[in-house]
Amino acid sequence: MRAYRRRGFTLVELMITIAVVGILGLAVTPGILTYIPQYRVNRAAKALATEMNLARMRAIAKNRIQYVVFAAGSDQTVKVYEESTNDTSWSTSDTLVKTIALATEFPNVRLDYNSVTGVGGTTLTSAVTFPNDRAVFLPNGLLSAPGAFYLMPTGDKDTRNDRLRAVEVGRAGQVTLYRYDTATSGWEEM
C-alpha cells in the first residue's frame, strides 16, 4: 500500500510565518515614516521644476509670454498664465493655464525656507526669489530675471534643513534642483 503525503502548510507553520512578517513590518515602519516627508518634498520639487520647463517650452512654441506665479503665504499655490494681449505685463485677465495647489497635490509640503544661505549665496528673505513672486518666460525661452523657490515639509520650519529643497531657474531658462546638505551647510545639485 502507498503512503499518502499531504501537501500544504500546517496551521502552526502559517502562524509562525505571519508572526515573523509582522515583526519585520514593525521594525521597518519607523524608517519608512521618516522617509515619507523627504519623498514628498522631492516629488514636489521635481514636479514644479517640470512645470517651469513646460512653461518655458510653451513660451517658445506659442511665441507668447508665460508667467509662473507663486503664492507662498496661506494660499500655497503655483499658477501658470499665458499672456493674452502681449502687453508684457501680467494680470489676472491673462489666460490661466494651470493651478497647482500644494496642499492638495503635495500634502505637508510648503513654499517656505529656514535661516540658511540661499542658492548662489544669497540671503533668504522669502521662499520665492523671483521679482514680484513671478517667473516670466519670454517668447524666446529666456527668463526675464533669474530666481529660485524653496520647498520644505510643513513640520520642518526652524527645526530641520536636511529636507529643504530649492529649484533655481537661470536667465537662459535652465532649471536646476538642489537639496540642502547639512554636513557642508551648502546646496548640492540633485
N, C-alpha and C positions, 0 to 999 in steps of 0.2 A: 504494500500500500504506500502511496505517495504522501509525503508530509506536506501539509498546506501552509504556505507562508503568507502572512497578511502583509499588505502594503500600506504605507501611510505612516503617520506620526501618532504617538500616543498623546493623551491629554496633558500629561506631565511634561513631555518634550515641548509641546506648544506653549505651555505656561512659562516655562523657563526661557524660551526664545522671546516671548513678549516682555518678560521682566528685563532681560538684557537690553532689548531695543529701547525700552522705557528709560532705563538708567543712562544709556548712551545719549538719548534725547535730552535728558535733564542736564547732562554735563555739557552739551553743545549749545544749549539755548542762551546762556548769558553772552557768549561770544557773538552769536548771531544778533542779539538785541543791541549790542553796542555798535555793530556794523551798519544797521539799518539807517540811522541818520546820515552817515557818511555816504552810503549808497544813494540816498535821496538827493543830497546836495550835489553829488557828482552827476547824477542823471539830469538835474535841473540845469546845471552849468552847461552840460553838453547840448541839451535841447535848446537853451537860449542862444548858445553860440551858433547852432544850426539856423535858428531864426534870423540871426544877424547876417549870416551868409546868404540866406534866402532873400532877405530884403535887399542886399547888395545886388544879387543876380536879377531880382525883379526890377531894380532901378535901371540896370543896363538893358535888359530885354524890352522893357516898356518905354525906355527913354523918358522916365518920369522920376522925380524925386520921391524917395521913400523915407518916412520918418519912423523911428523906433522910439516910442515914448514910454518912459519909466515912471511909475508911481510907487515910490519906496515907503510912503507913510503907511497909514492904516489900510489903504486900498490894495497895495501889493499886487499890482498888475503891470504887464508889459503889453503895449498896444502898437500895432504896426499900421501906419496910414500911408496912403498913396496920394501925392499931390494931385488935386483935381483941376486946378486952374493954372499951374505952372508959374505962380507968382513968387515962388521960393520962400514963402512964409507959412509956417504951419498954423492950421486952425482946425477946430473940431468939425468943420464942414468938409474937410478933406475926406476921401474915401477910406473908411475903416476896413482894413484887410483881415486883421486877426487880433483877438484879445486873448491873452494868456493870464489867467488868474492863478497866481502861485499857490494860494491856499487850496484850490481845487485840484490843480494838476500836479502839484508837488507839495503834499501835506508836510507841515512843520519845517518848511524852507522859506527863508525871508531874504529880501534885498536888505542887507544890513552889513555892518562892519564892527570890528573891535579896534582898540587903540594899537594898531600896528602900522608900520610904514607901508604905503600902497605900492602897487606895481610901478616900477620905474623910479622908486624912491620918493614919491610924493607923500605929503602929509594928508591923511584921510580926514575929511570933514563931512563926507556924505557917502552913501552906498553907491551913488552914481556920480561919475566924474565928467560925464558929457555936459557941455554947456546947456543950461535950461532943462536938464534931465532928458535930453533928446539926442539920439544919434541920427544924423542926416546924411543919407547916401545920395549922392548926386547922380545924374544920368550916365556919367562916365565911370561909375563904380567907386569913385573916391569918396571918402568921408569928409564932411565939411570941417570937422575938428576931431582929433583923436580923443579917446577916453576909455573908461573901463566901468564895470559894475561888479559889485561884490555880493556873494551869497553865503549864507550860513544856516545851519539848523537853528530853529527857534530857541531852543534851550541853551545855546552856546554864547549868548550875549554876555560879554565881560567875564566869561569863565574859560572858554576853550578857543584856541586858534588853529588847532590841527585840522579842523574840518572847514576852515574858511577857504572859499574859492573865489577866483577872480576871472573875468572874461574881459580881455583887452582888445580893442579894435584900433589899429593904426590908421594913419591918414590914407594909405593906399587901400584900405578896406580889409586887410588881413586880420583874421580873428585868432587869438591865442588864449588858451585856457591855462590857468595857474592854480596851484594849491600852495597853501602856506606851510612851510617847513619849520616846525618849532625848534628843531635841533640847530638850524643855522639862522633862525629868525629872519628868514627871507623867503622869497617866492621862487617856486620851481615849476617849470613847464610840465603839464600833464601829458 
